[in-house]
Amino acid sequence: MLLILVILLNTVATVPVLLCAFLDEKNDFLMGLGVAMMLALIACGVYLLVRNGIIRNSFSLLLEEGDYRRVEKNPSVNRVMSIYWSVMTAGYLAYSFITFDWARSWIVWPVAGVLSVVVREIAKSRTEK
């Protein structure tokens, strides 16, 4: 329900500017007032969206749902993944600073992201045995 209100507020936010432009587009004060009203409506919508998201994530954390499941909190897998990402970052920086090939060195990140799934699954399978 709150998400519908946020979408409605952000959609209706353009109405004050359009209305002020329709009434008198040469009046700078009126246009400024329309823009201020639009920004106020957008700010209210963003506030409600962020507030709702924080509350929802708090409930997920307390109820251990989604990303906060206990299964995901395996300390040995987390240790392996932190070592993996540290090595990837160090390798990327070393390669980039040594070769100054910044235009192509970014390719390390998509490859590392795909390989991280493989590394995580291998670490999970080794800890489950």
N, CA, C and O atoms as CSV, one atom per row, in Angstrom:
chain,resi,resn,atom,element,x,y,z
A,1,MET,N,N,0.821,-1.192,0.000
A,1,MET,CA,C,0.000,0.000,0.000
A,1,MET,C,C,0.865,1.255,0.000
A,1,MET,O,O,0.576,2.227,-0.698
A,2,LEU,N,N,1.932,1.215,0.798
A,2,LEU,CA,C,2.810,2.377,0.879
A,2,LEU,C,C,3.544,2.594,-0.436
A,2,LEU,O,O,3.779,3.737,-0.830
A,3,LEU,N,N,3.907,1.524,-1.113
A,3,LEU,CA,C,4.583,1.637,-2.393
A,3,LEU,C,C,3.683,2.310,-3.433
A,3,LEU,O,O,4.157,3.086,-4.262
A,4,ILE,N,N,2.403,2.013,-3.383
A,4,ILE,CA,C,1.453,2.662,-4.289
A,4,ILE,C,C,1.409,4.154,-4.019
A,4,ILE,O,O,1.359,4.952,-4.955
A,5,LEU,N,N,1.428,4.542,-2.743
A,5,LEU,CA,C,1.431,5.958,-2.377
A,5,LEU,C,C,2.698,6.654,-2.869
A,5,LEU,O,O,2.636,7.787,-3.347
A,6,VAL,N,N,3.837,5.989,-2.758
A,6,VAL,CA,C,5.106,6.559,-3.218
A,6,VAL,C,C,5.074,6.769,-4.731
A,6,VAL,O,O,5.484,7.820,-5.222
A,7,ILE,N,N,4.592,5.782,-5.459
A,7,ILE,CA,C,4.501,5.907,-6.921
A,7,ILE,C,C,3.538,7.021,-7.296
A,7,ILE,O,O,3.801,7.785,-8.224
A,8,LEU,N,N,2.441,7.117,-6.589
A,8,LEU,CA,C,1.462,8.177,-6.848
A,8,LEU,C,C,2.059,9.555,-6.569
A,8,LEU,O,O,1.876,10.477,-7.364
A,9,LEU,N,N,2.770,9.708,-5.450
A,9,LEU,CA,C,3.386,10.991,-5.123
A,9,LEU,C,C,4.403,11.409,-6.178
A,9,LEU,O,O,4.426,12.567,-6.594
A,10,ASN,N,N,5.234,10.482,-6.609
A,10,ASN,CA,C,6.252,10.822,-7.601
A,10,ASN,C,C,5.652,11.080,-8.977
A,10,ASN,O,O,6.218,11.833,-9.769
A,11,THR,N,N,4.526,10.469,-9.264
A,11,THR,CA,C,3.853,10.728,-10.539
A,11,THR,C,C,3.152,12.080,-10.523
A,11,THR,O,O,3.210,12.837,-11.492
A,12,VAL,N,N,2.491,12.368,-9.409
A,12,VAL,CA,C,1.741,13.625,-9.280
A,12,VAL,C,C,2.681,14.811,-9.087
A,12,VAL,O,O,2.251,15.957,-9.217
A,13,ALA,N,N,3.945,14.563,-8.781
A,13,ALA,CA,C,4.898,15.640,-8.508
A,13,ALA,C,C,5.083,16.571,-9.698
A,13,ALA,O,O,5.449,17.732,-9.512
A,14,THR,N,N,4.843,16.097,-10.904
A,14,THR,CA,C,5.011,16.952,-12.079
A,14,THR,C,C,3.847,17.916,-12.277
A,14,THR,O,O,3.970,18.900,-13.007
A,15,VAL,N,N,2.732,17.638,-11.636
A,15,VAL,CA,C,1.530,18.457,-11.835
A,15,VAL,C,C,1.745,19.925,-11.444
A,15,VAL,O,O,1.338,20.795,-12.214
A,16,PRO,N,N,2.360,20.262,-10.293
A,16,PRO,CA,C,2.535,21.683,-9.967
A,16,PRO,C,C,3.337,22.463,-11.011
A,16,PRO,O,O,3.007,23.608,-11.321
A,17,VAL,N,N,4.388,21.844,-11.550
A,17,VAL,CA,C,5.188,22.533,-12.566
A,17,VAL,C,C,4.374,22.740,-13.835
A,17,VAL,O,O,4.388,23.825,-14.416
A,18,LEU,N,N,3.669,21.708,-14.261
A,18,LEU,CA,C,2.852,21.835,-15.464
A,18,LEU,C,C,1.730,22.834,-15.275
A,18,LEU,O,O,1.418,23.598,-16.188
A,19,LEU,N,N,1.126,22.838,-14.109
A,19,LEU,CA,C,0.045,23.781,-13.820
A,19,LEU,C,C,0.556,25.213,-13.812
A,19,LEU,O,O,-0.088,26.102,-14.370
A,20,CYS,N,N,1.706,25.448,-13.186
A,20,CYS,CA,C,2.285,26.800,-13.156
A,20,CYS,C,C,2.706,27.247,-14.545
A,20,CYS,O,O,2.564,28.420,-14.891
A,21,ALA,N,N,3.225,26.319,-15.346
A,21,ALA,CA,C,3.598,26.663,-16.717
A,21,ALA,C,C,2.368,26.961,-17.558
A,21,ALA,O,O,2.403,27.826,-18.434
A,22,PHE,N,N,1.295,26.257,-17.297
A,22,PHE,CA,C,0.055,26.491,-18.032
A,22,PHE,C,C,-0.551,27.844,-17.674
A,22,PHE,O,O,-1.072,28.544,-18.542
A,23,LEU,N,N,-0.482,28.212,-16.389
A,23,LEU,CA,C,-1.075,29.475,-15.950
A,23,LEU,C,C,-0.299,30.683,-16.475
A,23,LEU,O,O,-0.881,31.593,-17.067
A,24,ASP,N,N,1.014,30.685,-16.256
A,24,ASP,CA,C,1.814,31.822,-16.712
A,24,ASP,C,C,3.271,31.401,-16.780
A,24,ASP,O,O,3.964,31.372,-15.763
A,25,GLU,N,N,3.736,31.073,-17.989
A,25,GLU,CA,C,5.097,30.565,-18.112
A,25,GLU,C,C,6.148,31.667,-18.022
A,25,GLU,O,O,7.332,31.368,-17.873
A,26,LYS,N,N,5.749,32.918,-18.107
A,26,LYS,CA,C,6.704,34.022,-18.021
A,26,LYS,C,C,6.994,34.430,-16.578
A,26,LYS,O,O,7.987,35.110,-16.320
A,27,ASN,N,N,6.146,34.027,-15.642
A,27,ASN,CA,C,6.295,34.412,-14.238
A,27,ASN,C,C,7.294,33.477,-13.556
A,27,ASN,O,O,7.000,32.309,-13.300
A,28,ASP,N,N,8.484,34.016,-13.266
A,28,ASP,CA,C,9.533,33.207,-12.670
A,28,ASP,C,C,9.182,32.766,-11.247
A,28,ASP,O,O,9.524,31.656,-10.839
A,29,PHE,N,N,8.506,33.629,-10.499
A,29,PHE,CA,C,8.134,33.265,-9.130
A,29,PHE,C,C,7.179,32.094,-9.130
A,29,PHE,O,O,7.323,31.169,-8.331
A,30,LEU,N,N,6.207,32.127,-10.017
A,30,LEU,CA,C,5.232,31.044,-10.087
A,30,LEU,C,C,5.899,29.731,-10.516
A,30,LEU,O,O,5.575,28.668,-9.985
A,31,MET,N,N,6.825,29.804,-11.470
A,31,MET,CA,C,7.538,28.600,-11.895
A,31,MET,C,C,8.425,28.060,-10.761
A,31,MET,O,O,8.526,26.849,-10.565
A,32,GLY,N,N,9.060,28.972,-10.025
A,32,GLY,CA,C,9.877,28.556,-8.891
A,32,GLY,C,C,9.041,27.878,-7.829
A,32,GLY,O,O,9.470,26.896,-7.223
A,33,LEU,N,N,7.847,28.400,-7.602
A,33,LEU,CA,C,6.925,27.804,-6.639
A,33,LEU,C,C,6.501,26.406,-7.091
A,33,LEU,O,O,6.408,25.488,-6.276
A,34,GLY,N,N,6.248,26.250,-8.376
A,34,GLY,CA,C,5.885,24.930,-8.913
A,34,GLY,C,C,7.014,23.925,-8.756
A,34,GLY,O,O,6.782,22.770,-8.401
A,35,VAL,N,N,8.238,24.369,-9.023
A,35,VAL,CA,C,9.391,23.482,-8.870
A,35,VAL,C,C,9.579,23.108,-7.401
A,35,VAL,O,O,9.876,21.956,-7.086
A,36,ALA,N,N,9.405,24.082,-6.500
A,36,ALA,CA,C,9.538,23.801,-5.066
A,36,ALA,C,C,8.491,22.793,-4.607
A,36,ALA,O,O,8.796,21.899,-3.818
A,37,MET,N,N,7.264,22.930,-5.092
A,37,MET,CA,C,6.216,21.975,-4.728
A,37,MET,C,C,6.527,20.586,-5.292
A,37,MET,O,O,6.287,19.575,-4.632
A,38,MET,N,N,7.059,20.543,-6.507
A,38,MET,CA,C,7.423,19.265,-7.107
A,38,MET,C,C,8.518,18.582,-6.282
A,38,MET,O,O,8.425,17.390,-5.991
A,39,LEU,N,N,9.540,19.330,-5.913
A,39,LEU,CA,C,10.627,18.753,-5.124
A,39,LEU,C,C,10.146,18.306,-3.748
A,39,LEU,O,O,10.632,17.305,-3.221
A,40,ALA,N,N,9.201,19.032,-3.162
A,40,ALA,CA,C,8.661,18.645,-1.864
A,40,ALA,C,C,7.896,17.324,-1.977
A,40,ALA,O,O,8.015,16.464,-1.104
A,41,LEU,N,N,7.116,17.158,-3.040
A,41,LEU,CA,C,6.383,15.896,-3.232
A,41,LEU,C,C,7.337,14.727,-3.476
A,41,LEU,O,O,7.129,13.632,-2.954
A,42,ILE,N,N,8.381,14.960,-4.268
A,42,ILE,CA,C,9.364,13.907,-4.512
A,42,ILE,C,C,10.088,13.552,-3.220
A,42,ILE,O,O,10.339,12.377,-2.952
A,43,ALA,N,N,10.429,14.565,-2.413
A,43,ALA,CA,C,11.113,14.308,-1.142
A,43,ALA,C,C,10.235,13.483,-0.212
A,43,ALA,O,O,10.730,12.578,0.461
A,44,CYS,N,N,8.947,13.779,-0.164
A,44,CYS,CA,C,8.032,12.989,0.674
A,44,CYS,C,C,7.977,11.537,0.188
A,44,CYS,O,O,7.993,10.609,0.997
A,45,GLY,N,N,7.914,11.344,-1.117
A,45,GLY,CA,C,7.873,9.990,-1.666
A,45,GLY,C,C,9.140,9.214,-1.376
A,45,GLY,O,O,9.077,8.039,-1.014
A,46,VAL,N,N,10.294,9.853,-1.531
A,46,VAL,CA,C,11.562,9.176,-1.265
A,46,VAL,C,C,11.694,8.859,0.222
A,46,VAL,O,O,12.177,7.787,0.587
A,47,TYR,N,N,11.267,9.788,1.082
A,47,TYR,CA,C,11.310,9.539,2.528
A,47,TYR,C,C,10.479,8.315,2.888
A,47,TYR,O,O,10.934,7.452,3.639
A,48,LEU,N,N,9.267,8.237,2.358
A,48,LEU,CA,C,8.410,7.093,2.655
A,48,LEU,C,C,9.011,5.789,2.124
A,48,LEU,O,O,8.921,4.748,2.776
A,49,LEU,N,N,9.620,5.850,0.948
A,49,LEU,CA,C,10.223,4.658,0.362
A,49,LEU,C,C,11.404,4.169,1.199
A,49,LEU,O,O,11.520,2.974,1.470
A,50,VAL,N,N,12.280,5.091,1.610
A,50,VAL,CA,C,13.448,4.714,2.407
A,50,VAL,C,C,13.015,4.211,3.781
A,50,VAL,O,O,13.529,3.203,4.267
A,51,ARG,N,N,12.077,4.905,4.400
A,51,ARG,CA,C,11.589,4.496,5.727
A,51,ARG,C,C,10.992,3.100,5.674
A,51,ARG,O,O,11.265,2.271,6.542
A,52,ASN,N,N,10.186,2.840,4.668
A,52,ASN,CA,C,9.571,1.529,4.515
A,52,ASN,C,C,10.629,0.457,4.251
A,52,ASN,O,O,10.527,-0.654,4.772
A,53,GLY,N,N,11.636,0.778,3.451
A,53,GLY,CA,C,12.700,-0.178,3.164
A,53,GLY,C,C,13.508,-0.527,4.392
A,53,GLY,O,O,13.882,-1.684,4.585
A,54,ILE,N,N,13.784,0.467,5.230
A,54,ILE,CA,C,14.541,0.206,6.455
A,54,ILE,C,C,13.751,-0.694,7.391
A,54,ILE,O,O,14.309,-1.620,7.979
A,55,ILE,N,N,12.473,-0.435,7.531
A,55,ILE,CA,C,11.632,-1.266,8.395
A,55,ILE,C,C,11.546,-2.688,7.850
A,55,ILE,O,O,11.640,-3.650,8.612
A,56,ARG,N,N,11.368,-2.827,6.542
A,56,ARG,CA,C,11.266,-4.159,5.938
A,56,ARG,C,C,12.572,-4.936,6.104
A,56,ARG,O,O,12.549,-6.127,6.415
A,57,ASN,N,N,13.708,-4.269,5.897
A,57,ASN,CA,C,14.990,-4.957,6.073
A,57,ASN,C,C,15.234,-5.320,7.531
A,57,ASN,O,O,15.853,-6.346,7.813
A,58,SER,N,N,14.759,-4.500,8.461
A,58,SER,CA,C,14.895,-4.828,9.878
A,58,SER,C,C,14.122,-6.097,10.211
A,58,SER,O,O,14.619,-6.958,10.937
A,59,PHE,N,N,12.910,-6.216,9.682
A,59,PHE,CA,C,12.128,-7.426,9.912
A,59,PHE,C,C,12.795,-8.642,9.281
A,59,PHE,O,O,12.801,-9.722,9.871
A,60,SER,N,N,13.355,-8.473,8.088
A,60,SER,CA,C,14.054,-9.592,7.441
A,60,SER,C,C,15.253,-10.025,8.268
A,60,SER,O,O,15.541,-11.217,8.378
A,61,LEU,N,N,15.951,-9.060,8.849
A,61,LEU,CA,C,17.108,-9.382,9.688
A,61,LEU,C,C,16.672,-10.130,10.940
A,61,LEU,O,O,17.286,-11.130,11.311
A,62,LEU,N,N,15.620,-9.654,11.591
A,62,LEU,CA,C,15.143,-10.299,12.818
A,62,LEU,C,C,14.553,-11.680,12.554
A,62,LEU,O,O,14.729,-12.598,13.356
A,63,LEU,N,N,13.856,-11.827,11.434
A,63,LEU,CA,C,13.221,-13.098,11.109
A,63,LEU,C,C,14.137,-14.039,10.329
A,63,LEU,O,O,13.759,-15.166,10.009
A,64,GLU,N,N,15.339,-13.563,10.029
A,64,GLU,CA,C,16.335,-14.342,9.289
A,64,GLU,C,C,15.771,-14.854,7.966
A,64,GLU,O,O,15.807,-16.051,7.682
A,65,GLU,N,N,15.256,-13.937,7.173
A,65,GLU,CA,C,14.715,-14.267,5.861
A,65,GLU,C,C,15.609,-13.677,4.776
A,65,GLU,O,O,16.380,-12.753,5.036
A,66,GLY,N,N,15.506,-14.209,3.566
A,66,GLY,CA,C,16.238,-13.661,2.424
A,66,GLY,C,C,17.742,-13.769,2.596
A,66,GLY,O,O,18.267,-14.854,2.845
A,67,ASP,N,N,18.435,-12.646,2.463
A,67,ASP,CA,C,19.895,-12.629,2.581
A,67,ASP,C,C,20.374,-12.880,3.996
A,67,ASP,O,O,21.563,-13.121,4.206
A,68,TYR,N,N,19.489,-12.829,4.962
A,68,TYR,CA,C,19.867,-12.960,6.371
A,68,TYR,C,C,19.613,-14.362,6.930
A,68,TYR,O,O,19.596,-14.546,8.147
A,69,ARG,N,N,19.416,-15.350,6.053
A,69,ARG,CA,C,19.192,-16.719,6.518
A,69,ARG,C,C,20.427,-17.247,7.225
A,69,ARG,O,O,21.546,-16.837,6.920
A,70,ARG,N,N,20.227,-18.156,8.166
A,70,ARG,CA,C,21.346,-18.754,8.899
A,70,ARG,C,C,22.259,-19.566,7.982
A,70,ARG,O,O,23.463,-19.661,8.218
A,71,VAL,N,N,21.684,-20.139,6.953
A,71,VAL,CA,C,22.473,-20.946,6.035
A,71,VAL,C,C,23.562,-20.085,5.390
A,71,VAL,O,O,24.660,-20.573,5.122
A,72,GLU,N,N,23.263,-18.818,5.144
A,72,GLU,CA,C,24.215,-17.922,4.504
A,72,GLU,C,C,25.314,-17.465,5.452
A,72,GLU,O,O,26.295,-16.875,4.998
A,73,LYS,N,N,25.187,-17.717,6.751
A,73,LYS,CA,C,26.138,-17.230,7.732
A,73,LYS,C,C,27.170,-18.295,8.098
A,73,LYS,O,O,27.408,-18.546,9.279
A,74,ASN,N,N,27.770,-18.908,7.117
A,74,ASN,CA,C,28.786,-19.932,7.347
A,74,ASN,C,C,30.139,-19.231,7.478
A,74,ASN,O,O,30.631,-18.680,6.494
A,75,PRO,N,N,30.756,-19.236,8.666
A,75,PRO,CA,C,31.985,-18.464,8.868
A,75,PRO,C,C,33.148,-18.902,7.986
A,75,PRO,O,O,33.927,-18.061,7.538
A,76,SER,N,N,33.280,-20.202,7.726
A,76,SER,CA,C,34.410,-20.637,6.903
A,76,SER,C,C,34.223,-20.217,5.442
A,76,SER,O,O,35.194,-19.865,4.772
A,77,VAL,N,N,32.989,-20.252,4.946
A,77,VAL,CA,C,32.728,-19.795,3.584
A,77,VAL,C,C,32.963,-18.295,3.494
A,77,VAL,O,O,33.540,-17.813,2.519
A,78,ASN,N,N,32.520,-17.554,4.506
A,78,ASN,CA,C,32.742,-16.109,4.511
A,78,ASN,C,C,34.232,-15.786,4.540
A,78,ASN,O,O,34.672,-14.833,3.896
A,79,ARG,N,N,34.998,-16.559,5.268
A,79,ARG,CA,C,36.447,-16.352,5.330
A,79,ARG,C,C,37.069,-16.584,3.958
A,79,ARG,O,O,37.903,-15.796,3.511
A,80,VAL,N,N,36.664,-17.671,3.284
A,80,VAL,CA,C,37.187,-17.969,1.954
A,80,VAL,C,C,36.826,-16.861,0.974
A,80,VAL,O,O,37.651,-16.459,0.155
A,81,MET,N,N,35.584,-16.366,1.058
A,81,MET,CA,C,35.158,-15.325,0.129
A,81,MET,C,C,35.866,-14.000,0.389
A,81,MET,O,O,36.167,-13.267,-0.553
A,82,SER,N,N,36.134,-13.686,1.647
A,82,SER,CA,C,36.857,-12.442,1.913
A,82,SER,C,C,38.296,-12.536,1.411
A,82,SER,O,O,38.842,-11.546,0.926
A,83,ILE,N,N,38.917,-13.707,1.521
A,83,ILE,CA,C,40.255,-13.909,0.964
A,83,ILE,C,C,40.198,-13.814,-0.562
A,83,ILE,O,O,41.065,-13.198,-1.181
A,84,TYR,N,N,39.179,-14.424,-1.162
A,84,TYR,CA,C,39.027,-14.393,-2.618
A,84,TYR,C,C,38.930,-12.958,-3.134
A,84,TYR,O,O,39.637,-12.577,-4.067
A,85,TRP,N,N,38.041,-12.161,-2.514
A,85,TRP,CA,C,37.860,-10.793,-3.001
A,85,TRP,C,C,39.074,-9.916,-2.703
A,85,TRP,O,O,39.367,-8.991,-3.461
A,86,SER,N,N,39.776,-10.190,-1.622
A,86,SER,CA,C,41.012,-9.447,-1.346
A,86,SER,C,C,42.069,-9.746,-2.397
A,86,SER,O,O,42.751,-8.835,-2.866
A,87,VAL,N,N,42.210,-11.014,-2.772
A,87,VAL,CA,C,43.180,-11.396,-3.804
A,87,VAL,C,C,42.789,-10.787,-5.150
A,87,VAL,O,O,43.649,-10.298,-5.882
A,88,MET,N,N,41.502,-10.815,-5.477
A,88,MET,CA,C,41.053,-10.229,-6.744
A,88,MET,C,C,41.335,-8.723,-6.783
A,88,MET,O,O,41.793,-8.203,-7.799
A,89,THR,N,N,41.062,-8.031,-5.684
A,89,THR,CA,C,41.312,-6.592,-5.630
A,89,THR,C,C,42.799,-6.292,-5.744
A,89,THR,O,O,43.201,-5.393,-6.483
A,90,ALA,N,N,43.613,-7.043,-5.015
A,90,ALA,CA,C,45.058,-6.840,-5.080
A,90,ALA,C,C,45.585,-7.137,-6.488
A,90,ALA,O,O,46.429,-6.404,-7.004
A,91,GLY,N,N,45.091,-8.200,-7.099
A,91,GLY,CA,C,45.510,-8.533,-8.462
A,91,GLY,C,C,45.119,-7.460,-9.461
A,91,GLY,O,O,45.907,-7.092,-10.333
A,92,TYR,N,N,43.906,-6.965,-9.330
A,92,TYR,CA,C,43.442,-5.901,-10.222
A,92,TYR,C,C,44.297,-4.653,-10.076
A,92,TYR,O,O,44.738,-4.076,-11.070
A,93,LEU,N,N,44.528,-4.239,-8.846
A,93,LEU,CA,C,45.320,-3.027,-8.626
A,93,LEU,C,C,46.767,-3.216,-9.091
A,93,LEU,O,O,47.343,-2.316,-9.702
A,94,ALA,N,N,47.351,-4.374,-8.808
A,94,ALA,CA,C,48.728,-4.634,-9.234
A,94,ALA,C,C,48.829,-4.594,-10.755
A,94,ALA,O,O,49.713,-3.936,-11.304
A,95,TYR,N,N,47.926,-5.296,-11.435
A,95,TYR,CA,C,47.963,-5.306,-12.896
A,95,TYR,C,C,47.758,-3.909,-13.459
A,95,TYR,O,O,48.474,-3.490,-14.368
A,96,SER,N,N,46.792,-3.198,-12.926
A,96,SER,CA,C,46.466,-1.879,-13.462
A,96,SER,C,C,47.585,-0.872,-13.226
A,96,SER,O,O,47.889,-0.075,-14.114
A,97,PHE,N,N,48.200,-0.890,-12.053
A,97,PHE,CA,C,49.275,0.063,-11.775
A,97,PHE,C,C,50.573,-0.295,-12.501
A,97,PHE,O,O,51.338,0.593,-12.877
A,98,ILE,N,N,50.819,-1.576,-12.695
A,98,ILE,CA,C,52.050,-1.972,-13.380
A,98,ILE,C,C,51.951,-1.690,-14.880
A,98,ILE,O,O,52.889,-1.162,-15.477
A,99,THR,N,N,50.817,-2.040,-15.488
A,99,THR,CA,C,50.683,-1.895,-16.941
A,99,THR,C,C,50.037,-0.581,-17.368
A,99,THR,O,O,50.133,-0.205,-18.537
A,100,PHE,N,N,49.386,0.120,-16.451
A,100,PHE,CA,C,48.624,1.339,-16.758
A,100,PHE,C,C,47.597,1.100,-17.858
A,100,PHE,O,O,47.278,2.003,-18.632
A,101,ASP,N,N,47.089,-0.113,-17.917
A,101,ASP,CA,C,46.092,-0.494,-18.918
A,101,ASP,C,C,44.700,-0.444,-18.286
A,101,ASP,O,O,44.006,-1.458,-18.209
A,102,TRP,N,N,44.309,0.727,-17.842
A,102,TRP,CA,C,43.040,0.886,-17.141
A,102,TRP,C,C,41.849,0.656,-18.059
A,102,TRP,O,O,40.757,0.330,-17.593
A,103,ALA,N,N,42.053,0.823,-19.354
A,103,ALA,CA,C,40.950,0.664,-20.302
A,103,ALA,C,C,40.493,-0.781,-20.416
A,103,ALA,O,O,39.334,-1.045,-20.735
A,104,ARG,N,N,41.411,-1.730,-20.155
A,104,ARG,CA,C,41.045,-3.134,-20.281
A,104,ARG,C,C,41.056,-3.896,-18.961
A,104,ARG,O,O,40.527,-5.004,-18.885
A,105,SER,N,N,41.642,-3.327,-17.939
A,105,SER,CA,C,41.771,-4.084,-16.687
A,105,SER,C,C,40.448,-4.229,-15.937
A,105,SER,O,O,40.342,-5.053,-15.029
A,106,TRP,N,N,39.452,-3.447,-16.301
A,106,TRP,CA,C,38.155,-3.546,-15.628
A,106,TRP,C,C,37.512,-4.914,-15.837
A,106,TRP,O,O,36.642,-5.310,-15.061
A,107,ILE,N,N,37.925,-5.638,-16.871
A,107,ILE,CA,C,37.329,-6.937,-17.183
A,107,ILE,C,C,37.530,-7.935,-16.051
A,107,ILE,O,O,36.854,-8.963,-16.000
A,108,VAL,N,N,38.459,-7.636,-15.141
A,108,VAL,CA,C,38.683,-8.509,-13.985
A,108,VAL,C,C,37.403,-8.642,-13.156
A,108,VAL,O,O,37.113,-9.726,-12.650
A,109,TRP,N,N,36.635,-7.563,-13.010
A,109,TRP,CA,C,35.476,-7.588,-12.106
A,109,TRP,C,C,34.341,-8.475,-12.578
A,109,TRP,O,O,33.823,-9.240,-11.765
A,110,PRO,N,N,33.912,-8.431,-13.848
A,110,PRO,CA,C,32.873,-9.385,-14.255
A,110,PRO,C,C,33.334,-10.839,-14.160
A,110,PRO,O,O,32.571,-11.718,-13.758
A,111,VAL,N,N,34.589,-11.080,-14.535
A,111,VAL,CA,C,35.113,-12.452,-14.448
A,111,VAL,C,C,35.175,-12.899,-12.992
A,111,VAL,O,O,34.808,-14.030,-12.672
A,112,ALA,N,N,35.641,-12.014,-12.110
A,112,ALA,CA,C,35.721,-12.350,-10.683
A,112,ALA,C,C,34.328,-12.577,-10.102
A,112,ALA,O,O,34.154,-13.439,-9.241
A,113,GLY,N,N,33.347,-11.825,-10.557
A,113,GLY,CA,C,31.980,-12.016,-10.078
A,113,GLY,C,C,31.420,-13.365,-10.458
A,113,GLY,O,O,30.769,-14.021,-9.646
A,114,VAL,N,N,31.665,-13.784,-11.684
A,114,VAL,CA,C,31.185,-15.098,-12.130
A,114,VAL,C,C,31.936,-16.205,-11.398
A,114,VAL,O,O,31.332,-17.188,-10.970
A,115,LEU,N,N,33.245,-16.050,-11.253
A,115,LEU,CA,C,34.036,-17.072,-10.572
A,115,LEU,C,C,33.736,-17.143,-9.076
A,115,LEU,O,O,33.944,-18.182,-8.451
A,116,SER,N,N,33.248,-16.043,-8.501
A,116,SER,CA,C,32.956,-16.056,-7.066
A,116,SER,C,C,31.862,-17.064,-6.725
A,116,SER,O,O,31.876,-17.659,-5.648
A,117,VAL,N,N,30.923,-17.252,-7.636
A,117,VAL,CA,C,29.869,-18.239,-7.402
A,117,VAL,C,C,30.478,-19.640,-7.345
A,117,VAL,O,O,30.103,-20.455,-6.502
A,118,VAL,N,N,31.408,-19.909,-8.240
A,118,VAL,CA,C,32.071,-21.215,-8.264
A,118,VAL,C,C,32.877,-21.415,-6.981
A,118,VAL,O,O,32.813,-22.480,-6.366
A,119,VAL,N,N,33.633,-20.395,-6.576
A,119,VAL,CA,C,34.455,-20.490,-5.370
A,119,VAL,C,C,33.567,-20.695,-4.144
A,119,VAL,O,O,33.891,-21.503,-3.274
A,120,ARG,N,N,32.445,-19.967,-4.069
A,120,ARG,CA,C,31.527,-20.100,-2.933
A,120,ARG,C,C,30.951,-21.510,-2.857
A,120,ARG,O,O,30.868,-22.090,-1.774
A,121,GLU,N,N,30.557,-22.057,-3.990
A,121,GLU,CA,C,29.976,-23.402,-3.998
A,121,GLU,C,C,31.009,-24.457,-3.617
A,121,GLU,O,O,30.690,-25.416,-2.914
A,122,ILE,N,N,32.244,-24.283,-4.078
A,122,ILE,CA,C,33.301,-25.224,-3.690
A,122,ILE,C,C,33.548,-25.138,-2.185
A,122,ILE,O,O,33.692,-26.164,-1.518
A,123,ALA,N,N,33.598,-23.916,-1.649
A,123,ALA,CA,C,33.821,-23.749,-0.212
A,123,ALA,C,C,32.656,-24.327,0.589
A,123,ALA,O,O,32.873,-24.929,1.641
A,124,LYS,N,N,31.421,-24.154,0.107
A,124,LYS,CA,C,30.255,-24.727,0.792
A,124,LYS,C,C,30.327,-26.246,0.807
A,124,LYS,O,O,30.082,-26.879,1.834
A,125,SER,N,N,30.666,-26.828,-0.346
A,125,SER,CA,C,30.689,-28.289,-0.421
A,125,SER,C,C,31.790,-28.868,0.481
A,125,SER,O,O,31.620,-29.949,1.044
A,126,ARG,N,N,32.888,-28.170,0.617
A,126,ARG,CA,C,33.979,-28.665,1.483
A,126,ARG,C,C,33.628,-28.549,2.962
A,126,ARG,O,O,34.039,-29.396,3.755
A,127,THR,N,N,32.867,-27.507,3.354
A,127,THR,CA,C,32.502,-27.348,4.757
A,127,THR,C,C,31.346,-28.251,5.163
A,127,THR,O,O,31.201,-28.579,6.341
A,128,GLU,N,N,30.515,-28.661,4.191
A,128,GLU,CA,C,29.374,-29.518,4.512
A,128,GLU,C,C,29.793,-30.963,4.740
A,128,GLU,O,O,29.045,-31.731,5.345
A,129,LYS,N,N,30.967,-31.345,4.268
A,129,LYS,CA,C,31.415,-32.743,4.406
A,129,LYS,C,C,31.866,-33.049,5.799
A,129,LYS,O,O,32.273,-34.175,6.083
